[in-house]
């Protein structure tokens, strides 16, 4: 199994919160796919999504939420537009 993954993020303080020292917002674009073997790699099969996210930098780690929308998708893909994370370096 082989995965091809890429991501670009713009991260900034969330200025619209009073306590923005611990709040971050981001915009991102993700691209990738998983292949069974190297001979099956086709760049036309890559998927891509873009989205926005917010994170609170808590004492136990970053607590984040994000919303994304697929840009490149194929029929049969399972789309998950909303996610929650704990402890990532957001």
N, C-alpha and C positions, 0 to 999 in steps of 0.2 A: 504494500500500500504506500502511495506517495501523495503528499499534499503540496499544493502550490498556493501560497497565501501572501497577500500584500495589504498594507493598510497605511493611510495617511491621516493625520489628526491635526486639527488646530485647537489648542487648549488655551483658555483664558479665565481669569477670575470672573465669577458671576456678580457683576457690579450692581445688579438690581436687588440683591439681598443685603440687608443691614449688616450682617456678619459675613462679609464675603471673603474673609481670610481663610475660611474653611470650605468655601463653595467654589466649584469649578464648572464651567460649561465647555462643550466641545462640538465641533462639526467634524465628521469623518467620512471616509470612503474606504470600503473594504472590497477586495477582489480575491477569488480563489476557487479551488475545487479539489476533490480527492479522486485519485486514479488507482486502479488495481495494480497496474504495472507501467513502467516507463514507456513501453511501446504503445500504450493507449492514450498518451497525452495529446490532446488537441486544444490549442489555445482558444478555439472557437467555443469550447465547452466551459470556459471560465464563467463564473457568476460574479455579479457586482452589485453592491448596495451602497447607499449613502444615508446619512442620518445625523441626528443631534443627540447630545447626552448631557446629563447633569450629575455631579458627584459631590457628596459631603465627605470631607476628610475627617473621619471620626478617630477616636483613640484606638479603635480596633482595626482600622484600615478604611479605605475608601468605600463608601456605600453609593452605588451608582444606579441610575436608570437611563435607558436609551431608547430612542425610537428610530427605526430605519425603514427605508423603502427600497425595494429591488430596482435596479436599473437594467441589468442583464439577467434574465431568468429563462427557464425552460418549462414547458408543460410538465406537470407532475411534481414540480418543486414544492416543498412544504415551506410556506412563508410565515416567518415569525417577526412581526413588526416591533414588538415591545420586549425589552429585557431588563433584568435586574442583576447587578453584580455586587460582590462583597470582597474587598481586599485587593482589588487590582490597582495598578499604578496610574490611574486615570488622572 
